[in-house]
Amino acid sequence: MSDLFHYFGGDLSRSSTGDLLKVDGTGEGVQRVLRRLLTNPALIDADGNTLIQGDYIFHPDYGAGLPRMIGDTVDIPKIKGRIQGQMFLEACVARSPAPVIKVAEIQGGVSVDIRYNDAQTGTPAALAFDVTK
């Protein structure tokens, strides 16, 4: 089944016939991974109280929360671990070979480069993005 083509942070796109553009296969997986990584989950204390509302109110635990980490001290191993853990929650990401995740500190944030294989087709997939203030 296809999703709508909706790259994170952008608008829905139209096809050449004027319908909403659909995406499937590896492109769909890349969109899903990016959305997961750039979505902030709710922050909940030990007593179960919500301290900060998440981006998806009906799925408070969804997302890696990379945007929320900007402004903190950059901890590359922590960021890479968070990315890998969240990626493995997506069915489109093959477990073997493991994704290759590169994170580098840049002015005002981090730059992320990810290479992985699509779980269904084995097709290599890549995405790169910056998370800045």
C-alpha positions as CSV (number, residue, x, y, z in Angstrom):
1,M,0.0,0.0,0.0
2,S,1.3,3.5,-0.8
3,D,1.6,6.6,1.4
4,L,1.1,10.1,0.2
5,F,4.4,11.8,-0.9
6,H,5.0,14.1,2.1
7,Y,8.7,14.8,2.8
8,F,9.0,16.0,6.4
9,G,8.7,19.7,6.7
10,G,7.2,20.1,3.2
11,D,3.8,20.2,1.6
12,L,1.8,17.4,0.0
13,S,2.7,17.1,-3.7
14,R,0.5,16.7,-6.8
15,S,1.0,14.2,-9.6
16,S,1.0,15.2,-13.2
17,T,-2.7,14.4,-13.3
18,G,-3.5,16.7,-10.4
19,D,-4.1,13.9,-7.9
20,L,-2.1,13.7,-4.7
21,L,1.3,12.2,-5.4
22,K,1.8,8.8,-3.8
23,V,5.1,7.1,-2.7
24,D,5.9,3.5,-2.1
25,G,8.9,1.2,-1.9
26,T,12.2,2.6,-0.8
27,G,11.0,6.2,-1.0
28,E,8.2,5.5,1.4
29,G,10.7,4.0,3.8
30,V,13.0,7.0,3.6
31,Q,10.1,9.3,4.4
32,R,9.0,7.2,7.4
33,V,12.5,7.1,8.8
34,L,13.0,10.8,8.5
35,R,9.6,11.6,10.0
36,R,10.4,9.3,13.0
37,L,13.8,10.9,13.6
38,L,12.5,14.5,13.4
39,T,9.4,14.0,15.5
40,N,9.6,14.8,19.2
41,P,8.0,12.4,21.7
42,A,6.4,13.5,24.9
43,L,8.6,13.9,27.9
44,I,7.1,12.0,30.8
45,D,8.5,12.0,34.4
46,A,8.9,8.9,36.6
47,D,5.3,9.4,38.0
48,G,3.8,9.3,34.5
49,N,3.1,13.0,34.3
50,T,3.6,14.7,30.9
51,L,6.2,17.4,31.2
52,I,6.3,18.4,27.5
53,Q,3.6,17.4,25.0
54,G,4.9,15.3,22.1
55,D,4.4,16.3,18.4
56,Y,1.8,13.5,17.9
57,I,-0.7,13.8,20.7
58,F,-2.3,10.4,20.0
59,H,1.1,8.7,19.9
60,P,3.1,10.3,22.7
61,D,6.0,7.9,22.6
62,Y,6.6,8.2,18.8
63,G,9.8,9.8,17.6
64,A,13.5,10.1,18.3
65,G,13.3,13.7,19.3
66,L,16.4,14.9,17.5
67,P,15.1,18.5,17.2
68,R,14.6,18.7,21.0
69,M,18.3,17.8,21.5
70,I,19.5,21.0,19.8
71,G,21.0,23.3,22.4
72,D,22.2,20.5,24.6
73,T,25.8,19.5,24.7
74,V,26.4,17.4,21.5
75,D,26.9,13.7,22.5
76,I,27.6,11.9,19.2
77,P,27.3,8.3,20.6
78,K,24.0,9.2,22.3
79,I,22.6,10.7,19.1
80,K,23.8,7.7,17.0
81,G,22.3,5.3,19.5
82,R,19.0,7.1,19.5
83,I,18.9,7.1,15.7
84,Q,19.7,3.4,15.4
85,G,17.1,2.4,18.0
86,Q,14.4,4.4,16.4
87,M,15.3,3.2,12.9
88,F,14.9,-0.4,14.0
89,L,11.3,0.4,14.9
90,E,10.5,0.9,11.2
91,A,9.7,-2.3,9.3
92,C,11.4,-0.9,6.2
93,V,14.9,-0.9,7.7
94,A,16.8,-4.2,7.3
95,R,18.6,-5.3,10.4
96,S,21.5,-6.9,8.4
97,P,23.6,-5.3,7.3
98,A,23.1,-2.7,10.1
99,P,22.5,0.9,9.1
100,V,25.6,3.0,8.8
101,I,25.0,6.2,10.7
102,K,27.3,9.2,10.7
103,V,26.7,12.2,12.9
104,A,28.9,15.3,12.9
105,E,28.7,18.5,14.9
106,I,28.0,21.6,12.8
107,Q,27.4,25.3,13.6
108,G,24.2,25.3,15.6
109,G,23.4,21.6,15.5
110,V,24.3,18.3,13.9
111,S,24.6,16.8,10.4
112,V,23.3,13.3,10.0
113,D,24.0,10.9,7.1
114,I,22.4,7.5,7.1
115,R,22.8,4.5,4.7
116,Y,20.7,1.4,5.1
117,N,19.0,-1.4,3.1
118,D,15.3,-1.6,2.5
119,A,14.0,-4.7,4.4
120,Q,11.6,-5.7,1.6
121,T,13.7,-5.3,-1.5
122,G,17.3,-5.1,-0.2
123,T,17.7,-1.8,-2.1
124,P,20.2,0.6,-0.6
125,A,18.6,3.7,0.8
126,A,20.2,6.9,2.0
127,L,19.2,10.1,3.7
128,A,21.1,13.1,4.9
129,F,19.8,16.1,6.9
130,D,20.9,18.7,9.3
131,V,19.2,19.5,12.6
132,T,19.9,23.1,13.6
133,K,18.3,25.7,15.8
